[in-house]
Amino acid sequence: GELIDIIWFDLDGKKIPAIIEIEHRTGVTSGLTRMKGFKDECPDLAHMTYIIAAPDDLRDQVFYKAARSQFASMNTKYLSYSAIEDLYYLCQRNLKGIDNIIFFHTFLEDIG
């Protein structure tokens, strides 16, 4: 887990609903490989959401590489930088009564 960019813990700190790799300087394959390594080392957490956050212009590359057979079992999601910006501005509104995980998933794109 030391190499993962973001590990999202739930409110009680007992579950990990998602891990996120931010691909800004490193390649998409390296982020997918780190997440796959995490999944392989922690099979009890295999149900979590695996997310690649990357610039909008890397979308096609993320979809192509995440669909490779070695990563297909992770059910990876894509989070574009423009979606992160939208999410940031919405969070400034101090929204109440929203399930954070379900709300967050509305910004993710399924791969595959």
Backbone as a ProteinNet text record, in pm:
[ID]
protein_1_A
[PRIMARY]
GELIDIIWFDLDGKKIPAIIEIEHRTGVTSGLTRMKGFKDECPDLAHMTYIIAAPDDLRDQVFYKAARSQFASMNTKYLSYSAIEDLYYLCQRNLKGIDNIIFFHTFLEDIG
[TERTIARY]
78.4	0	83.4	211.1	294.9	305	291.7	310.2	181.3	67.3	-61	-75.9	-123.3	-137.2	-242.3	-361	-469.5	-536.8	-547.6	-626	-741.6	-863.3	-982.7	-1038.6	-1041.2	-1100.4	-1240.9	-1331.4	-1464.9	-1459.3	-1573.3	-1576.5	-1522.9	-1549.2	-1500.2	-1357.5	-1299.7	-1161.1	-1137.5	-1245.9	-1232.8	-1243.7	-1296.1	-1312.9	-1243.6	-1202.4	-1140.9	-1230.5	-1313.7	-1401.3	-1329.3	-1215.3	-1147	-1000.1	-922.3	-786	-774.8	-692.1	-681.8	-535.5	-506.8	-375.2	-390.6	-310.5	-313	-200	-236.2	-137.1	-110.5	-9.3	29.1	169.6	260.3	399	439	376.8	410	311.9	342.7	257.5	136.6	35.4	-88.2	-60	25.4	55.8	116.7	201.9	263	157.8	61.1	-46.4	-132.9	-166.5	-244.8	-168.2	-38.7	44.9	50.7	63.2	63.6	-69.8	-180.5	-311.5	-328.9	-283	-292.5	-209.6	-91.7	-9.5	-79.6	-146.6	-222.8	-334.4	-405.8	-515.1	-463.2	-350.2	-293.5	-245.4	-193.5	-144.4	-257.2	-370	-482.8	-610.2	-618.5	-734.5	-867.7	-865.5	-989.5	-1046.6	-963.5	-1008.2	-1035	-1044.8	-1059.9	-1187.2	-1287.2	-1415.4	-1410.7	-1305.1	-1300.1	-1295.4	-1310.1	-1305.5	-1162.4	-1115.2	-981	-996.5	-936.2	-958.7	-827.1	-827.4	-716.5	-766.2	-702.1	-730.3	-622.6	-666.4	-570.4	-627.8	-539.8	-587	-686.9	-775	-878	-817.9	-704	-644.7	-579.6	-574	-522.5	-634.9	-759.8	-875.1	-863.5	-840.1	-832.8	-721	-608.3	-496	-532.5	-600.8	-643.1	-736.9	-834.5	-930	-859.1	-768.4	-697.1	-612.5	-535.6	-444.4	-518.3	-622.1	-697	-775.4	-802.9	-876.8	-787	-656.6	-566.2	-598.6	-572.4	-612.6	-557	-433.3	-375.5	-444	-518.8	-586.4	-738.3	-791.3	-936.1	-1012.7	-954.4	-1024.7	-1044.6	-979.2	-989.4	-1112.6	-1180	-1296.3	-1262.6	-1158.5	-1105.7	-1203.3	-1202.4	-1281.7	-1186.1	-1235.9	-1157.7	-1218.7	-1133.6	-1174.7	-1093.1	-1159	-1088.7	-1056.9	-955.4	-921.2	-1037.2	-1110.7	-1223.9	-1333.3	-1352.7	-1449.8	-1402.7	-1272.4	-1217.8	-1244.5	-1225.9	-1253.1	-1400.8	-1491.7	-1635.8	-1667.2	-1609.4	-1630.7	-1582.2	-1468.4	-1413.5	-1510.8	-1562.4	-1653.1	-1784.6	-1833.6	-1955.1	-1930.6	-1814.6	-1783.5	-1771.5	-1744.8	-1738	-1875.3	-1979.8	-2116.8	-2159.2	-2071.5	-2100.4	-2232.1	-2242.7	-2362.6	-2384.6	-2508.8	-2544	-2633.6	-2625.7	-2715.1	-2689.3	-2566.9	-2534.5	-2438.5	-2464.4	-2372.8	-2248.7	-2136.2	-2014.2	-1969.7	-1977.3	-1928.3	-2018.5	-2148.6	-2241	-2225.7	-2216.5	-2197.5	-2068.5	-1961	-1833.1	-1840	-1910.6	-1921.8	-1991.7	-2069.1	-2133.9	-2032.9	-1911.8	-1806.4	-1712.2	-1730.9	-1642.2	-1699.5	-1609.1	-1648.3	-1604.3	-1696	-1661.6	-1567.4	-1471.6	-1381.4	-1415.9	-1446.3	-1473.2	-1615.5
-119.5	0	127.2	116.9	236.8	310.3	238	298.4	351.4	324.3	371.5	519.8	598.1	742.6	775.7	714.6	744.6	614.3	594.4	484.1	548	522.4	584.2	491	538	463.6	516.1	428.6	474.9	549	598	681.5	612.9	483.5	415.4	363.3	381	341.9	192.8	115.7	-29.7	-88.3	-12	-60.6	35	-21.3	59	48.1	148.4	140	160.8	230.3	258.3	290.3	262	313.4	388.6	492.5	580	599.8	582.4	613.9	737.4	837.7	961.5	955.4	955.3	942.7	1079.9	1142.1	1274.6	1270.5	1211.6	1202.4	1060.4	962.2	823.1	770.7	656.8	598.4	528.8	514.8	448.5	304.1	235.9	96.1	82	175.7	165.5	180.1	268.7	283.1	159	103.3	-20.3	-134.3	-140.5	-245.5	-232.4	-110.2	-90	-134.4	-97.8	-138.1	-289.4	-351.9	-496.9	-565.6	-511.5	-565.3	-555.4	-443.3	-423.7	-527.2	-546.7	-644	-785.1	-818.9	-952.8	-977.1	-873.9	-886.1	-884.5	-826.4	-811.7	-867.6	-998.7	-1055.2	-1029.3	-1006.4	-975.5	-840.6	-757.9	-625.6	-619.9	-734.5	-740.2	-672.2	-656.6	-597.4	-445.1	-382.9	-235.9	-180.6	-51.1	16.4	60.7	29.4	67.4	181.8	296.4	417.5	472.5	504	577.2	719	816	957.3	1007.5	1066	1107.7	1223.5	1296.8	1406.2	1356.5	1442.8	1408.7	1355	1408.1	1365.2	1226.3	1167	1030.5	926.5	970.5	881.3	755.4	769.9	654.2	558.8	614.2	532.4	454	519.4	452.8	336.6	361.1	256.5	140.1	170.5	68.1	-19.9	44.1	-31.2	-104.2	-45.1	-110.3	-231.3	-235.8	-348.3	-469.1	-454.5	-567.6	-680.3	-801.7	-919.5	-919.8	-873.3	-877.9	-781.7	-683.7	-587.4	-600.7	-685.2	-695.2	-731.1	-808.8	-851.8	-740	-626.2	-517.4	-430.6	-440.3	-355.7	-208.5	-162.1	-27.2	79.7	191.6	309.1	421.3	512	627.9	754	840.4	969.1	1076	1152.5	1254.7	1375.9	1448.9	1570.8	1670.3	1675.5	1769	1727.1	1596.3	1549.8	1583.5	1575.9	1613.5	1761.7	1843.3	1986.9	2010.9	1942.4	1954.2	1911.1	1800.4	1749.2	1849	1908.6	2008.4	2125.2	2177.6	2292.4	2255.6	2135.1	2091.8	2077.3	2028.3	2010.3	2143.5	2248.9	2382	2428	2365	2401	2340.6	2258.9	2199.4	2121.6	2027.8	1946.9	1859.3	1840.8	1762.4	1645.6	1538.8	1425.5	1340.6	1341.8	1266	1153.3	1034.7	922.6	951.6	975.6	1016.6	919.3	791.3	692.2	687.4	684	682.8	811.2	924	1052.4	1051.5	1003.1	997.7	910.7	799.4	708.5	771.5	875.8	940.8	1012.9	1032.2	1099.3	1001.1	871.4	769.4	711.7	674.1	605.8	460.6	368.5	226.8	202.6	116.2	73.5	-70	-95.3	-231.6	-271.7
0	0	0	33.8	41.1	-92.9	-201.8	-333.1	-394.7	-331.5	-382.2	-349.4	-446	-424.3	-319.4	-329.5	-235.2	-193.1	-64.2	-10	66.2	20	77.7	185.6	308.4	418.9	445	487.5	523.4	657	701.5	822	946.6	960.8	1081.6	1064.8	945.1	921.9	910.6	893.9	889.6	749.7	656.6	519.8	423.5	311.2	206	82.7	56.6	-59.3	-192.7	-190.3	-317.4	-295.4	-400.3	-408.2	-540.1	-538.9	-655.7	-691.3	-818.2	-872.6	-960.3	-933.5	-1012.1	-1112.8	-1238.9	-1344.8	-1406.6	-1354.7	-1403.4	-1462.5	-1388.9	-1435.6	-1472.3	-1408.5	-1439.2	-1544.1	-1600.6	-1702.7	-1644.8	-1727	-1686.6	-1645.5	-1719.2	-1687.9	-1548.8	-1509.1	-1375.7	-1265.9	-1284.6	-1186.7	-1178.2	-1293.7	-1296.1	-1229.6	-1254.2	-1195.6	-1043.6	-992.4	-846	-785.4	-850.6	-799	-805.6	-911.5	-925.9	-817	-788.4	-680.6	-545.7	-521.6	-398	-389.7	-499.1	-503.7	-477.9	-539	-521.8	-379.1	-314	-176.1	-73.4	-109.9	-16.1	-79.7	-100.9	-170.3	-99.3	31.2	102.8	61.6	-0.5	-43.8	-194.6	-257.1	-402.9	-452.2	-366	-405	-418.9	-373.7	-373.7	-516.2	-527.3	-656.3	-684.4	-803.6	-847.5	-947.1	-916.2	-995	-1048.2	-1177.4	-1238.4	-1262.7	-1198.6	-1223.1	-1318.6	-1429.9	-1532.3	-1612.2	-1679.5	-1764.6	-1869.2	-1909.1	-2006.6	-2136.9	-2176.7	-2303.7	-2294.7	-2176.8	-2161.6	-2150.1	-2162.6	-2144.8	-2230.7	-2359.2	-2448.1	-2406.3	-2363.2	-2319.7	-2192.7	-2100.1	-1976.6	-2010.4	-2096.1	-2133.3	-2202.8	-2293.3	-2368.1	-2274.3	-2188.2	-2101.2	-1990	-1935.5	-1827.5	-1877.7	-2007.5	-2065.3	-2093.2	-2078.2	-2099.5	-2001.9	-2045	-1967.8	-1824.9	-1805	-1669.8	-1572.6	-1624.6	-1538	-1540.9	-1626.2	-1646.4	-1519.1	-1430.4	-1308.8	-1207.4	-1227.8	-1129.7	-1149.6	-1263.3	-1288.7	-1261.7	-1327.7	-1306.7	-1354.9	-1284.8	-1322.6	-1360.8	-1443.1	-1486	-1426.9	-1372.5	-1317.9	-1388.4	-1474.1	-1551.3	-1463.7	-1503.5	-1430.6	-1434.2	-1545.4	-1551.7	-1453.3	-1432.6	-1333.2	-1191.9	-1169.1	-1038	-1011.8	-1113.1	-1098.3	-1068	-1139.4	-1111.9	-969.4	-928.4	-793.9	-688.6	-713.1	-621.3	-602.7	-712.9	-703.2	-634.8	-658.1	-588.8	-439	-402.1	-260	-187.2	-258.1	-196.5	-147.8	-194.9	-157.3	-24.1	36.1	166.5	164.1	70.9	54.3	177.1	214.2	332.8	293.7	371.4	354.4	232.2	180.8	60.8	97.7	45.7	64.5	-19.1	47	-23.1	-130.5	-103.4	-198.6	-321.5	-301.1	-415.2	-496.1	-429	-496.1	-578.2	-520.9	-589.8	-715.3	-706.3	-820.2	-940.4	-919.6	-1033.9	-1121.4	-1073.6	-1149.5	-1218.9	-1196.5	-1251.6	-1380.1	-1471.2	-1593.8	-1584	-1617.6	-1624.7	-1741.3	-1720.5	-1827	-1861	-1983.7	-2027.4	-2025.4
[MASK]
++++++++++++++++++++++++++++++++++++++++++++++++++++++++++++++++++++++++++++++++++++++++++++++++++++++++++++++++

